[in-house]
């Protein structure tokens, strides 16, 4: 009887092992796509861009000008008594007060100038003041050494070049020590009735938030805003915007939810939008407390001022 060849016996023995290997490969093929898919999904989640607010529709120049002028009309209704918040009785006092107002509040300046003007009411008197005495008088306004140098310089210039009188032209005013375009426009607009746009920190901030300009340089802001409004509006526009910037549209926490012109503002949402929380951010008269009513300046021929802004 013939023996079974060993080769056949070996092949038969190896068959189960081969079947197991094939089965493992099949399982590997089935599971591999799942791992790859999971990896892709994870990567997709990681690389997905964060959700952002929907982009605003581009605004034409004409639409921006119309919106800007409407904002001015709304501000005129909110602040019919808007005015310079520095106390003065003549152009020289306003010039000095404006120089002192740099890097401090109008309230602090108003607390300082009565004594100052009692001692030196004219440019001649101020120019003759010993520097150390003038420094002591204006010390509460801060940066008193630099301001003393400016006041002595401009007073001497007024005495020597302008017969002791404040000139009524921007070209002359900006030649005085410590006097730039902002100070010159304040004096021209409020002491001489010459229209001018005063670009301080409040005005520049709101002009950018309102979309009137993107410029940071004060002179560029002045020029671009001046091109939007009639010249006759410039001085009062400055007061209204500054009033709004000090009372509602603050630098860090604008009270968007209590702002009457919010529907016209492309920057709505930069501040607190909840009406109740926004009301707590409102500021009223200089040195006043939330909840007080705004008061018109002395002699304003009108009814008592309304609340600053209705929610």
Secondary structure, DSSP 8 states (H G I E B T S, - for coil): -----HHHHHHHHHHHHHHHHHHHHHHHHHHHHHHHHHHHHHHHHHH-------------HHHHHHHHHHHHHHHHHHTTT----S--SSHHHHHHHHHHTTTS-HHHHHHHHHHHHHH--SHHHHHTS-HHHHHHHHGGGS-HHHHHHHHHHHHHHHHHHSTTS--SSHHHHTTSTT--HHHHHHHIIIII--------HHHHHHHHHTTS----SHHHHHHHHHTTS-GGGHHHHHHHHHHHHHHTS-SSS--GGG-TTGGG-TTTTSS---HHHHHTT---STT--TT------TT--SS----S---
